[in-house]
Amino acid sequence: MRNLRRGLAATLLLLSPLIQAQDINARLTAFFSERLAGFSDEVEVSVRTPAALLPTCENPAFTVAGGMKLWGNLSVLARCASEKRYLQVNVQATGNYVVAAQPIARGSVLAPGSVALKRGRLDQLPPRTMLDISQAQNAVSLRDLMPGQAIQLTMLRQAWRVKAGQRVMVVANGDGFSINGEGQALNNAAVAQNARVRMSSGQVVSGKVGADGNILINL
């Protein structure tokens, strides 16, 4: 009986790291699934950190550095009270991304039929691949694109709402007042980008381009 108990204890000791690793895996999968909601509906996490270096508490708090991508090979901070452990993980995420639906020539303005959504592994795509198809609306292609090619944000630019030399209206808003004046745009700019304008007085001002093409300045 004593030998049996010793055998069971030894078996439990051997299984403990495996159970702990499986638990961490499940918790990390839930952590990344929550953060990737809306982009990916299928997330799989593999922990590459040895079991002996995993957090010792049952419910560690996970943190990923702000601005970091949420798939591929990542470093995740796990906190247990005063204990900190950095875990090396691989996150596989499947979801929709934007591709060219037809040949697109450089300089073309994208129409609704120019692009489409395709489902696949997001972690295997080039950096800054477009996931939101609305970002392609009325955008201008900076290069030739082939059908089925994943579209990266760096391949497009927004269509100019204001062009250099164009006459524009400048609207300056302050606390309880608004001033309008006309001037000449000095640079090309899309909606929400900054445009510099030379006013009739010769003064140069800068403001954001509104959807209506007016240059907006908050005083």
N, C-alpha and C positions, 0 to 999 in steps of 0.2 A: 504493500500500500504506500509506504514511504517513497519507494522508487517511482511509483505511478504519479504521486504528487509532484515529485521533483521533475519528472518528465513533462507534466502539464505546465508547471511553472516555466520551464525552459522554453516550451513551445509558445507560451504567451509572451515571453520576452522577445522571441524572434518575430512574432506577428505584430507586436506593438508598433514598431516603426512603419510597417506596411500599412496598418490601419490608420496611423497618424497621417501618412502621406496621402492616402485616399481621402481622408477628411479634409485636408488642406486643399487638395485638388477640387473637391466639390465646392468648398467655400470660395475659392478663387474663380471657379466657373460662374457661380452666382454673382460674384462681384463684377466680373467683366460683362456678363450678360446684361446686368442692369445698366451699365454705362454705355453699352453699345446698342441699347434698345432704340429702334427706329432706323438703325443702319444694318444690323445683323440679327437674324433670328436663329442662328445656329453657331454656338460658341463652344470651343473645346480647348481646355487649358492643360498643358503638361508642365509639371514642376521639374526643373533640372537640378535644383539644389539637393545635395545628399540628405537623406532622412535624418541623420544625426545633427544636422544644422537647422532643422525646421523649428518653428516657434514651439514653446513648451505648453502654452495655455490652450484651452479648448476653443476660444473664440477670438483670435487675433484681429486687430483692425488693420486693413490694408490701405495703402496710399500709393498712387502713381504720380510722379512729378507732373505738374501742370504743363500743358502744351505738348506733352509726349504723345506719340501715337499709341493706340490702344490694341494693337495686334502685332504679331511677329515676336521677336525675341525682346523681352522686357525685363527690367529690374523693378521689383515691387517691395516696398517697405512694409514689413509686418511688425506691429507693436503689440506687446503683451505687458501692460503696466509700464514698468521702467525698462523692460527688455526690448531691444530692437534687432530685427534680423532682416537682411536684404536677400530676397528670394529671386533666383533666376528662373523665369518661366517662358514658355512659348505659347502664344495665343493664336489659335486658328479661328477665323471668323468668316462666315459665309453670308453674302447679302447681294444687293443689287448695285451695279455701278453703270456709268454712262459710257456708251460706245457710239462711234459713227455708224449711222444706219445706211449711209451711201457715201460715195466719194465726195469729199469736201475740199474744194480748192482754197489755197491760201488767199486771204482777203475776203472770203465769202461771209455774208451774214447768215447765221444759222437760223433755219426755219424749223417749225415743230417736227417735220418729217426728216430732218437732217440727223437726228440722234435718237437713240433708243436705250432702254435699260436691259442689262444682261446680268444674270445671276452667276456668281462664282466666288472663289476664295479671295476675300479682300486683302488678306495678309500676303498674297502673292502678286499683288498689283504694283505698278510703278508708284513712286511717291506722288502725293497730291492728286491722285486720280479722283475725278469728279463723281460724287455719289448722289448729288441732288440735281435732277434733270432740269429743274427750273433755272439753275445757274447758266444754262446754255442758251436760254431764250434771248434772241437778238444779239448774242455775242458774235464777235468777229474772229474767224480762225487765223492764227498766225503762221500756219503751215499747212501743207497738204495732208489730208487724213484719209486713210483707207477704211472701207467697210469692216466693222467688227473691231476696229482699233479702240482701245481704252483711251478716253480723253482725259488728259491732265489739265489742271487749272492753268498751268503755264503755257498751254497751247492756244489759249483764247484770251481775248480782252473784251471788255465791255464796249458796246458801240458808243461813239462820241455823241454826247447830248449837246455839247457846245464845241465849236471849232474856232481856232485862232482866226481873228479878223472879223468874227461875227459880232453884230450888235446885240447886246444883251441887256436885260433889266436887272439892276442890283437892288435888292430889298434888304435894308438894315433895320432890324428889330431891337428895340430896347425896352426898358421898363415903362410900359404904358404908351409907347409911341412907335411909329414905323415911318421910315424915310425911303422913298424910291428915287432911283436915278438911272440914267442910261449910260452905257459905256461900251468899250470894245474889248472883247476877249483877247487875251494875249497867248493863250495856250489851248490845246485840245483837252477836254475833260469829259468823263462819263458821269452819270448820276452818282451823287455822294462823294465825288472826287473834288479836289480844290481847283479853282480857276482864278487866275489873276486877270483883273480888268482895269483898263485905263479909262478913268472918268473924263468927262468933257473938260474938267478943270485941269487935267493933266495928272492928277493924283492917281496912284496905282493902289488898288485894294485887292483883297483876297477873300474868297468865301466858297462855300460848298454849293455844288450844282444841284438844284431841285429837280424833281421829276418833270416840272413844266419848263425847265430850261432857265429859270431865274437863278441868279447868284444870291445866296442867302448868307447874311452876316448877322451874328448875334452880338449886340453891344452890351 
